[in-house]
Amino acid sequence: MVDSQGQSEERPFEEVFYPTDRVPFVEWREFSGAKSTVALMAAITVLGFVTGLSNLSQPQPVLEGPLAAVLPLSGTFVRFAGVLFAFPLGLVTVGLQRRKRIAWLAAMALLPGLALLPLTTGRTTEVPLLLLVFAAIPLLAANRDVFSQTLDLSSLQIAALTSILGVGLYGTVGAYGLRGQFLELDGWGDAFYYVVVTIATVGYGDITPVTAEAKLFSLSVILLGTGAFTVAVGALIGPAIESRMAAAFGTMTASELSLLEDHVVVLGYGDVTESFLERIDEETDLVVVTENADAASRLAGEGVEVLTDDPTDESVLRDARVEAASGLAVAGDDDAENVLAVLAARNVNPDVRIVTVANEETHVRKLDAVGADEIIDLRAIGGRLLGESVLESEEAGSGRSDLGRRDREDA
């Protein structure tokens, strides 16, 4: 008969030599997750582009695949498909990296079309491309829930894109309707080609208006098309420039903030912040919220995610997604601001673990009262370490890490 004490002593032995949990030999999720999917899409993009260039360089397209006889315009498809698929797939890869749902939908639509290329040419050099496509489709399907971020477009961006589509439709239909008043314009393909070269201000001169009505129509396409294109470029490129400027000044953008989850939030920037950041594992997602613009710019240059704003403002903490954080550290030099930061964080997420520094021992109880789970008394740490160093205590090496730490129940 073994008493309870004996059981507690034997349990570690049993857990070590007779583990009940199965340890996987290979962590398959590391090879089948979202990052692997994005990397595979990037490889497909590069390989598709190289394949497209190879097909363009051929004097005659190779049509030896099983689909060569049934695919309409197979020769034209083989010549241009690789390059024409590669460019949108490049954009799709960037979207997948940002976990955009629309990028996932576009990838599922484009990959089957790209798979037609090696099935049409039948070239052995294009087999790797076909295999990568077949590997990417199930990976995308398995990780569909990961790519769930919506594409947040402003009203100006939506209007700009709509205007470009509207001008393109207006020009194509109008040019086809007036085809009798143009030279060398015979069908829908010619009409679309004419609109594109007109809006792009290229104007090769192969299709020209010959009547006053056709000339006025061409003038309207030029004015409306270039105007819509200019507005669209500003609306779409502007946010990218804003993102770069925000990064230079140490401020995260809204799209970057929306991706934060199970991260650590640091409120305030003080003397202990740098040491704290050095101890954090590189794989841990972390964001620092501080009003110190110089510190924010320096941290951003070191690759640390920074939100330059008031760490005591609840709306700012919501932007930093404190409600989805795994932990929160308050590390400012001003205890009064630390108290307000703890209060704000507790209001945003009552369940998050909050660890804060106390720059003055008299403020420990105040920080405990407002909801901090653990308080680090900096002066107590310094004083005790100084005393141990002077007295050359034998226990100094083993006990230093816990000096000055005060849990809520001990404060």
Backbone torsions as a table, in degrees:
resi	resn	phi	psi	omega
1	MET	NA	131.4	-177.1
2	VAL	-115.0	130.0	-179.4
3	ASP	-78.3	176.0	-176.7
4	SER	-64.0	-30.8	179.8
5	GLN	-68.9	-39.8	177.7
6	GLY	-64.1	-36.4	178.2
7	GLN	-64.3	-41.6	-179.5
8	SER	-66.4	-28.9	178.4
9	GLU	-77.1	-31.6	-177.8
10	GLU	-81.4	-23.4	-174.1
11	ARG	-59.3	-43.5	178.5
12	PRO	-60.2	-38.4	178.5
13	PHE	-61.5	-44.1	-179.5
14	GLU	-66.9	-37.8	-178.9
15	GLU	-68.3	-31.5	-178.6
16	VAL	-76.5	-45.5	-172.8
17	PHE	-95.6	-16.6	178.5
18	TYR	-131.9	63.9	-177.6
19	PRO	-66.4	140.0	178.2
20	THR	-89.8	-24.7	179.7
21	ASP	-84.8	134.7	178.4
22	ARG	-86.2	127.5	179.9
23	VAL	-96.9	118.3	-178.2
24	PRO	-67.8	138.4	178.3
25	PHE	-69.0	-35.7	178.7
26	VAL	-128.8	130.4	177.3
27	GLU	-84.4	91.1	-173.3
28	TRP	-64.1	-26.7	-177.9
29	ARG	-64.3	-27.0	178.0
30	GLU	-66.8	-25.7	-177.4
31	PHE	-100.3	-8.3	-176.7
32	SER	-126.1	15.3	-179.0
33	GLY	-86.4	-169.0	-176.6
34	ALA	-65.0	-39.4	-178.8
35	LYS	-64.0	-40.2	177.7
36	SER	-65.7	-36.6	178.3
37	THR	-63.9	-43.7	179.1
38	VAL	-64.5	-42.6	179.0
39	ALA	-62.8	-39.4	178.5
40	LEU	-66.2	-39.0	177.4
41	MET	-64.6	-37.4	177.2
42	ALA	-64.6	-40.3	178.0
43	ALA	-64.8	-39.8	178.0
44	ILE	-63.9	-40.0	179.6
45	THR	-61.6	-48.1	-179.5
46	VAL	-64.6	-45.8	-178.6
47	LEU	-66.0	-37.4	176.8
48	GLY	-64.2	-39.0	178.9
49	PHE	-66.1	-44.7	178.8
50	VAL	-63.3	-41.6	178.1
51	THR	-62.6	-41.2	178.2
52	GLY	-62.2	-42.4	177.1
53	LEU	-63.7	-38.1	178.3
54	SER	-63.1	-42.2	179.6
55	ASN	-68.5	-35.7	178.3
56	LEU	-66.2	-30.3	-177.4
57	SER	-79.5	-9.8	-179.1
58	GLN	-77.1	135.8	177.0
59	PRO	-59.3	-39.7	176.7
60	GLN	-132.1	135.1	179.9
61	PRO	-64.1	142.3	177.9
62	VAL	-84.5	121.9	-178.4
63	LEU	-126.1	76.3	-177.6
64	GLU	-120.5	6.1	-178.2
65	GLY	-84.8	170.6	-178.2
66	PRO	-67.1	-20.7	-178.1
67	LEU	-97.4	-0.5	-176.0
68	ALA	-61.8	-34.1	-175.5
69	ALA	-83.7	-19.0	-174.5
70	VAL	-108.5	-16.5	-177.4
71	LEU	-84.4	122.4	179.0
72	PRO	-63.6	143.0	179.5
73	LEU	51.5	44.9	-175.3
74	SER	-62.6	-35.9	179.1
75	GLY	-63.1	-47.6	178.2
76	THR	-64.1	-40.2	179.1
77	PHE	-60.1	-45.3	-178.2
78	VAL	-64.7	-37.9	-177.3
79	ARG	-66.1	-42.2	-169.1
80	PHE	-110.7	-13.4	-171.8
81	ALA	-61.7	-43.1	-176.0
82	GLY	-57.4	-51.1	-178.5
83	VAL	-70.1	-41.9	-177.4
84	LEU	-67.4	-30.0	175.0
85	PHE	-78.6	-31.6	-174.7
86	ALA	-65.1	-40.3	-177.1
87	PHE	-65.0	-51.2	176.6
88	PRO	-65.0	-31.8	177.2
89	LEU	-66.0	-30.9	174.6
90	GLY	-63.1	-44.3	176.5
91	LEU	-65.2	-37.9	178.9
92	VAL	-63.2	-40.1	179.3
93	THR	-62.2	-41.7	176.6
94	VAL	-62.8	-42.2	178.2
95	GLY	-63.8	-38.9	177.7
96	LEU	-66.3	-35.3	177.3
97	GLN	-62.6	-29.7	177.5
98	ARG	-94.7	9.1	173.8
99	ARG	63.9	36.0	-178.9
100	LYS	-82.2	135.0	-179.7
101	ARG	-67.7	-38.6	-179.0
102	ILE	-64.9	-31.5	176.7
103	ALA	-68.0	-37.8	176.9
104	TRP	-63.6	-43.6	178.7
105	LEU	-63.6	-42.0	179.7
106	ALA	-65.2	-38.7	178.9
107	ALA	-64.2	-42.2	179.2
108	MET	-65.8	-26.0	178.5
109	ALA	-84.3	-35.7	-174.5
110	LEU	-81.7	-36.8	-174.6
111	LEU	-60.3	-44.0	176.7
112	PRO	-60.1	-35.5	177.6
113	GLY	-66.2	-39.8	177.9
114	LEU	-67.5	-31.3	179.0
115	ALA	-64.1	-22.8	178.5
116	LEU	-66.4	-25.2	-175.9
117	LEU	-62.7	-57.2	178.4
118	PRO	-66.0	-26.6	177.4
119	LEU	-73.1	-18.1	177.5
120	THR	-91.6	-41.7	-178.3
121	THR	-77.2	-38.9	-177.4
122	GLY	72.7	14.4	-179.4
123	ARG	-78.2	136.4	179.6
124	THR	-66.3	-26.6	179.5
125	THR	-69.7	-15.1	-179.9
126	GLU	-100.1	1.7	177.1
127	VAL	-61.7	-42.4	177.3
128	PRO	-56.3	-37.6	178.0
129	LEU	-63.2	-43.0	179.4
130	LEU	-63.8	-41.0	179.7
131	LEU	-66.0	-40.8	178.6
132	LEU	-63.9	-39.7	178.2
133	VAL	-63.8	-43.7	179.5
134	PHE	-66.2	-28.4	176.8
135	ALA	-78.6	-32.5	-175.8
136	ALA	-74.2	-36.0	-176.3
137	ILE	-61.3	-49.5	177.0
138	PRO	-66.0	-31.8	176.6
139	LEU	-64.4	-43.1	176.8
140	LEU	-61.9	-41.8	179.7
141	ALA	-65.5	-38.8	-179.0
142	ALA	-69.6	-29.0	-177.6
143	ASN	-106.0	23.1	-175.7
144	ARG	-60.6	-32.4	-178.7
145	ASP	-71.9	-21.7	-179.9
146	VAL	-72.5	-37.9	-177.7
147	PHE	-89.4	76.0	-172.8
148	SER	-118.9	0.4	-178.5
149	GLN	-72.6	132.6	179.2
150	THR	-80.5	155.9	177.4
151	LEU	-88.8	104.4	-176.5
152	ASP	-87.7	103.5	177.8
153	LEU	-105.9	139.9	176.3
154	SER	-74.0	165.4	178.8
155	SER	-61.7	-33.9	178.3
156	LEU	-67.2	-40.9	179.0
157	GLN	-65.3	-42.2	178.4
158	ILE	-63.4	-43.2	179.4
159	ALA	-64.5	-38.7	-178.9
160	ALA	-66.7	-45.2	178.6
161	LEU	-64.5	-39.6	178.9
162	THR	-64.4	-39.7	-179.6
163	SER	-65.5	-37.5	178.4
164	ILE	-65.0	-45.0	177.9
165	LEU	-62.9	-39.8	179.5
166	GLY	-64.4	-43.6	178.6
167	VAL	-65.3	-40.5	178.1
168	GLY	-61.9	-42.5	178.8
169	LEU	-67.3	-43.7	178.5
170	TYR	-59.7	-46.1	-178.1
171	GLY	-67.2	-41.0	-178.4
172	THR	-66.7	-47.9	-179.3
173	VAL	-65.8	-41.9	-179.4
174	GLY	-65.1	-43.7	180.0
175	ALA	-64.3	-39.0	178.4
176	TYR	-67.1	-38.3	178.8
177	GLY	-66.8	-30.9	179.7
178	LEU	-101.8	22.7	-174.4
179	ARG	-59.2	-26.8	177.7
180	GLY	-70.3	-15.6	-178.7
181	GLN	-102.2	11.1	177.1
182	PHE	-121.6	149.4	172.0
183	LEU	-86.5	134.2	175.0
184	GLU	65.8	27.4	175.0
185	LEU	-117.2	108.8	-171.9
186	ASP	-118.9	-27.3	-175.2
187	GLY	-142.5	-173.2	-179.0
188	TRP	-64.4	-36.6	178.4
189	GLY	-63.0	-41.8	177.6
190	ASP	-65.3	-37.7	-179.4
191	ALA	-65.4	-44.1	179.0
192	PHE	-65.7	-41.9	177.7
193	TYR	-59.7	-43.0	-179.5
194	TYR	-62.3	-42.1	-179.1
195	VAL	-64.8	-42.4	-178.4
196	VAL	-63.4	-49.0	-177.6
197	VAL	-69.3	-26.1	178.2
198	THR	-74.0	-47.2	179.3
199	ILE	-64.2	-37.0	179.3
200	ALA	-75.8	-1.3	-179.6
201	THR	58.2	29.4	176.3
202	VAL	-83.6	-57.3	175.4
203	GLY	56.4	74.7	-178.1
204	TYR	-66.7	-22.5	179.8
205	GLY	90.6	0.5	179.5
206	ASP	-76.1	-29.2	175.2
207	ILE	-115.7	118.7	-175.6
208	THR	-133.3	143.5	175.7
209	PRO	-76.0	144.1	-177.7
210	VAL	-118.8	-6.3	179.0
211	THR	-120.5	164.1	179.8
212	ALA	-63.9	-39.4	179.0
213	GLU	-62.3	-44.3	179.4
214	ALA	-66.2	-36.0	178.4
215	LYS	-67.3	-42.2	176.6
216	LEU	-63.1	-39.3	177.5
217	PHE	-63.0	-43.7	179.6
218	SER	-62.6	-39.1	178.6
219	LEU	-63.6	-39.7	179.0
220	SER	-65.9	-37.9	177.7
221	VAL	-64.5	-40.8	179.4
222	ILE	-62.3	-49.5	-176.3
223	LEU	-66.1	-48.8	-178.4
224	LEU	-68.5	-41.0	-177.2
225	GLY	-67.6	-47.9	-179.9
226	THR	-66.8	-36.3	177.1
227	GLY	-63.9	-47.3	179.6
228	ALA	-64.6	-39.4	179.9
229	PHE	-65.5	-40.6	179.7
230	THR	-64.3	-45.3	179.0
231	VAL	-63.6	-40.0	-179.1
232	ALA	-65.4	-41.6	179.0
233	VAL	-61.9	-43.9	178.6
234	GLY	-64.1	-40.6	-177.6
235	ALA	-70.8	-33.7	-176.7
236	LEU	-89.9	-35.8	-179.3
237	ILE	-82.6	-28.7	-179.1
238	GLY	-54.2	-49.0	179.0
239	PRO	-60.5	-33.2	177.9
240	ALA	-66.4	-40.9	176.7
241	ILE	-65.2	-40.8	177.7
242	GLU	-60.9	-38.4	179.0
243	SER	-64.6	-42.1	178.9
244	ARG	-64.4	-42.4	179.1
245	MET	-66.1	-39.2	178.3
246	ALA	-62.6	-39.8	178.7
247	ALA	-65.7	-36.8	179.6
248	ALA	-65.5	-33.9	179.9
249	PHE	-95.0	5.3	176.2
250	GLY	78.2	40.7	179.7
251	THR	-129.3	129.9	178.2
252	MET	-79.8	147.6	177.7
253	THR	-84.5	167.7	-178.4
254	ALA	-62.7	-38.3	-180.0
255	SER	-67.2	-36.5	177.4
256	GLU	-68.6	-40.6	179.8
257	LEU	-64.6	-34.0	-177.1
258	SER	-67.4	-17.3	-178.7
259	LEU	-87.8	-8.9	-176.9
260	LEU	-70.2	133.1	177.8
261	GLU	-162.7	139.1	-177.8
262	ASP	53.9	40.9	-177.8
263	HIS	-106.9	174.8	176.2
264	VAL	-109.5	130.8	-180.0
265	VAL	-107.6	129.7	176.3
266	VAL	-109.9	119.9	-179.3
267	LEU	-101.5	121.6	180.0
268	GLY	88.6	160.6	177.9
269	TYR	-131.8	118.9	-178.7
270	GLY	-136.7	-164.9	-176.3
271	ASP	-65.3	-27.9	-176.1
272	VAL	-92.7	-6.3	-173.6
273	THR	-64.1	-44.6	-178.6
274	GLU	-60.9	-44.4	179.0
275	SER	-63.4	-37.1	179.1
276	PHE	-64.6	-43.9	-178.7
277	LEU	-65.6	-32.0	178.7
278	GLU	-68.0	-26.5	-178.0
279	ARG	-86.6	-13.1	-178.3
280	ILE	-78.1	136.1	178.4
281	ASP	-62.9	141.7	-178.5
282	GLU	-63.2	-24.9	-178.9
283	GLU	-80.2	-9.1	-179.5
284	THR	-82.0	125.0	175.2
285	ASP	-70.7	132.4	-173.5
286	LEU	-145.4	143.0	175.1
287	VAL	-137.2	134.4	179.5
288	VAL	-103.9	130.6	177.5
289	VAL	-111.0	115.5	-178.6
290	THR	-152.1	151.9	175.5
291	GLU	-90.0	-7.2	-178.7
292	ASN	-75.5	100.5	-174.7
293	ALA	-64.8	-38.1	-179.9
294	ASP	-64.9	-45.4	178.9
295	ALA	-65.0	-39.1	179.7
296	ALA	-63.0	-42.7	179.5
297	SER	-65.2	-39.9	179.8
298	ARG	-67.3	-43.5	179.2
299	LEU	-64.5	-40.0	178.3
300	ALA	-62.4	-37.2	176.5
301	GLY	-65.7	-24.2	178.0
302	GLU	-89.4	2.0	177.5
303	GLY	91.4	11.0	178.7
304	VAL	-89.7	134.6	177.3
305	GLU	-73.0	128.9	-174.4
306	VAL	-132.1	140.5	171.7
307	LEU	-118.9	109.0	-176.6
308	THR	-83.8	95.3	-178.2
309	ASP	-166.9	-178.9	-176.1
310	ASP	-75.7	117.0	-179.1
311	PRO	-73.7	-5.3	178.2
312	THR	-99.4	0.6	-178.3
313	ASP	-92.3	122.8	-177.4
314	GLU	-62.7	-35.6	179.1
315	SER	-65.5	-35.8	176.7
316	VAL	-66.6	-40.3	179.0
317	LEU	-66.0	-34.1	175.5
318	ARG	-67.1	-37.7	175.6
319	ASP	-61.5	-36.2	178.0
320	ALA	-79.2	2.8	177.0
321	ARG	56.2	49.2	175.6
322	VAL	-61.6	-29.9	-179.7
323	GLU	-65.5	-19.2	179.1
324	ALA	-109.5	7.5	-176.1
325	ALA	-79.2	151.7	176.2
326	SER	-88.3	-20.3	179.2
327	GLY	-166.9	161.7	-176.5
328	LEU	-141.1	131.6	178.0
329	ALA	-118.0	130.7	177.7
330	VAL	-106.9	115.9	-168.6
331	ALA	-131.8	31.2	179.5
332	GLY	-79.2	164.0	178.3
333	ASP	-84.1	-16.1	-177.6
334	ASP	-104.0	114.6	-178.2
335	ASP	-64.8	-31.8	178.7
336	ALA	-63.1	-43.1	176.7
337	GLU	-68.7	-33.5	177.4
338	ASN	-63.8	-39.6	177.7
339	VAL	-61.9	-45.6	179.7
340	LEU	-65.7	-36.4	179.1
341	ALA	-66.1	-40.7	177.5
342	VAL	-63.6	-43.5	178.3
343	LEU	-59.5	-48.1	-178.8
344	ALA	-63.3	-42.9	-179.5
345	ALA	-65.2	-39.3	-179.6
346	ARG	-67.5	-32.4	177.2
347	ASN	-70.3	-36.1	-178.9
348	VAL	-74.9	-42.1	-179.4
349	ASN	-139.3	96.0	-177.5
350	PRO	-64.3	-18.4	-173.7
351	ASP	-101.0	-9.7	-176.1
352	VAL	-70.0	145.1	177.4
353	ARG	-80.4	127.6	-176.9
354	ILE	-118.4	123.4	174.1
355	VAL	-117.1	130.6	-176.1
356	THR	-133.4	155.6	174.3
357	VAL	-92.9	150.1	173.3
358	ALA	-117.9	113.4	-179.1
359	ASN	-77.4	-23.7	176.5
360	GLU	-124.7	135.6	-177.6
361	GLU	-63.1	-28.4	-179.1
362	THR	-69.2	-13.8	-177.5
363	HIS	-97.0	-0.1	-177.1
364	VAL	-61.3	-47.2	-177.9
365	ARG	-65.8	-32.7	178.9
366	LYS	-66.8	-43.0	178.4
367	LEU	-66.1	-35.1	176.0
368	ASP	-66.6	-37.5	-176.0
369	ALA	-68.5	-28.7	-176.7
370	VAL	-89.4	-1.3	171.3
371	GLY	118.2	10.6	176.9
372	ALA	-70.3	134.9	178.6
373	ASP	-77.1	-30.9	180.0
374	GLU	-149.3	139.3	-178.5
375	ILE	-121.2	129.3	177.3
376	ILE	-100.4	112.9	-179.1
377	ASP	-86.7	102.9	-174.2
378	LEU	-65.4	-40.3	-179.0
379	ARG	-67.4	-36.7	178.0
380	ALA	-64.6	-40.1	177.9
381	ILE	-62.2	-47.9	-178.8
382	GLY	-62.8	-43.7	-178.9
383	GLY	-65.4	-43.6	-178.5
384	ARG	-69.1	-39.6	176.8
385	LEU	-64.2	-39.0	177.9
386	LEU	-63.3	-43.9	179.1
387	GLY	-64.3	-42.2	179.7
388	GLU	-66.5	-36.4	179.0
389	SER	-66.2	-39.8	179.7
390	VAL	-67.5	-42.9	-177.5
391	LEU	-84.3	-5.7	-178.6
392	GLU	51.3	52.6	-178.9
393	SER	-65.5	137.6	179.5
394	GLU	-70.2	-20.5	-177.3
395	GLU	-95.2	3.4	-175.7
396	ALA	-63.2	-39.7	-177.1
397	GLY	-65.7	-35.2	-176.1
398	SER	-88.4	-18.6	-173.9
399	GLY	-109.7	0.2	-173.7
400	ARG	-68.4	-32.7	-174.3
401	SER	-66.6	-22.2	-177.6
402	ASP	-103.1	-0.4	-178.3
403	LEU	-66.7	135.4	175.7
404	GLY	81.9	-3.3	179.7
405	ARG	-84.2	132.3	-178.9
406	ARG	-132.5	112.2	174.9
407	ASP	-72.6	163.4	-177.1
408	ARG	-57.9	-39.3	-176.6
409	GLU	-74.1	-18.0	179.8
410	ASP	-94.7	-14.4	-174.1
411	ALA	-73.3	NA	NA
